């Protein structure tokens, strides 16, 4: 049985040499306090999975041959299926910690299902909430003159958000979905607010769970339509158009931002545009 155990923002990993995994045992690898709930997770390849969170390092110390690591960092050392399950476990643990009492009457919330709690007093049920956010890769197609000569290479819009973990990274325009919005409306609004541009050819790319702490990123691609870059200073410190030969430092491989950028780097068959034209649809 796999045990996904959290201490704060870190997860306990088993370590043998330079190999990392999730601790395995028939029983919990650490002592449990009465208030620490064991969460049932889906099986992985027929192997049962359980999870719980600890307030502090156990009195008896860490289990043998284990170490702690931030969940985000574990992406680089864990097999993908174990990292994905660790993300799910982290989201459920976060939800558990923040839903100990009923938001309606203040009563105690008790587990009544694998992902469900019910108020002991008013019987109100609640389930984990996921926060959706959109992210978009904006492409400016190459420009050719009437003779077919390239006068401007294809570029992608990259920005540096003030909340990025590393100061040198550039990423993509992103933002949270607001009440009453469609995903497409969210993308267009965030682009207008953050960089002052209009886009066209908006298309769905893919999605990714983002357990930091409980989100899902929905990725899109789009083409530049009009406008001049005006950065939203409260959120962005730098931004601009970059071609494939002059890219800044990019996000880590775990993020859908990097997936979107890598997809653009690998594709070099873009539609051309003529000067003063656009690809509006």
C-alpha positions, 0 to 999 in steps of 0.5 A: 500500500502506498502512503502519501503523507504530508507535513505542511507543504512537504511530502514524505518520500522513500529514498534508496540511493538516488531513487525516490518513491512513495513509502509502502507498508501495510500499516501507516508508517507513522503514529496518527493522532485522533484528529488525523484522518486517513484519506482513501485514494484510487488504486495505482496499478492494483495497489491501494493508496492512502493519505494523511497529513501530520502537524509536526514530525512524529515523536518517534522520528521519520520512518527509515529511509525517508526524506521530506520534499516540497510537492512541486520539487517532487515532480522531478524525482517521482514517476508521473503517476505517483506525482499526480496522485500526490497532487490529488492527495495534497488537494484533499488534505488542503480541503480537509484542513479548511473545512473542519466546521460548517460554513452555514451553521458552524457545526462540526464537519464529519467525513461521510464519503471518500470526498464528502463531508456532512455537518453534524448539526444542519446536515449540509454536505460539502465536496472539494472545490477546484479553482479554475484558471486560464492560460494562453499562448499568444502567437504573432505570425511571421510577416512576408512582403509581396515577393515572399521575403520574411520581414518579421519572424513569428513570435510568442508573447512571454511575460514575467509575473511578480508572483513567479517563484524565480525572478528570471522566468518568463511565462504566459498570460494567465488568470482566474475565472470569474463568476458568470464568465465562460473560459473564452471570456476569461482568456480575452479579459485577462489578455486585455487587462494584463497586456492590453491586446486583442486576440483571435483564433482562440482554441483549446489546448489542454488542461492540467490539475494544479494542486498549489493548492487546489486549481486546474489550469485550462490552456488555450492558444491564440493569435495576436489581432491588434494593440500595443503591449501595456503591462498591468504593473500590479501583476507583471514586471516584464513582457514582450514578443520573442522569436524561437532563437531569442527565448528567455528562461522558461518555466519548469517542465511540470507546468502547462505553460511550458507545454504550450511554449514547447508545442510552439517551439516544435511547430514551425509551420505557421500561417503567414500574414501580409503587412498591415493584415491580420487573421481575424475570424 
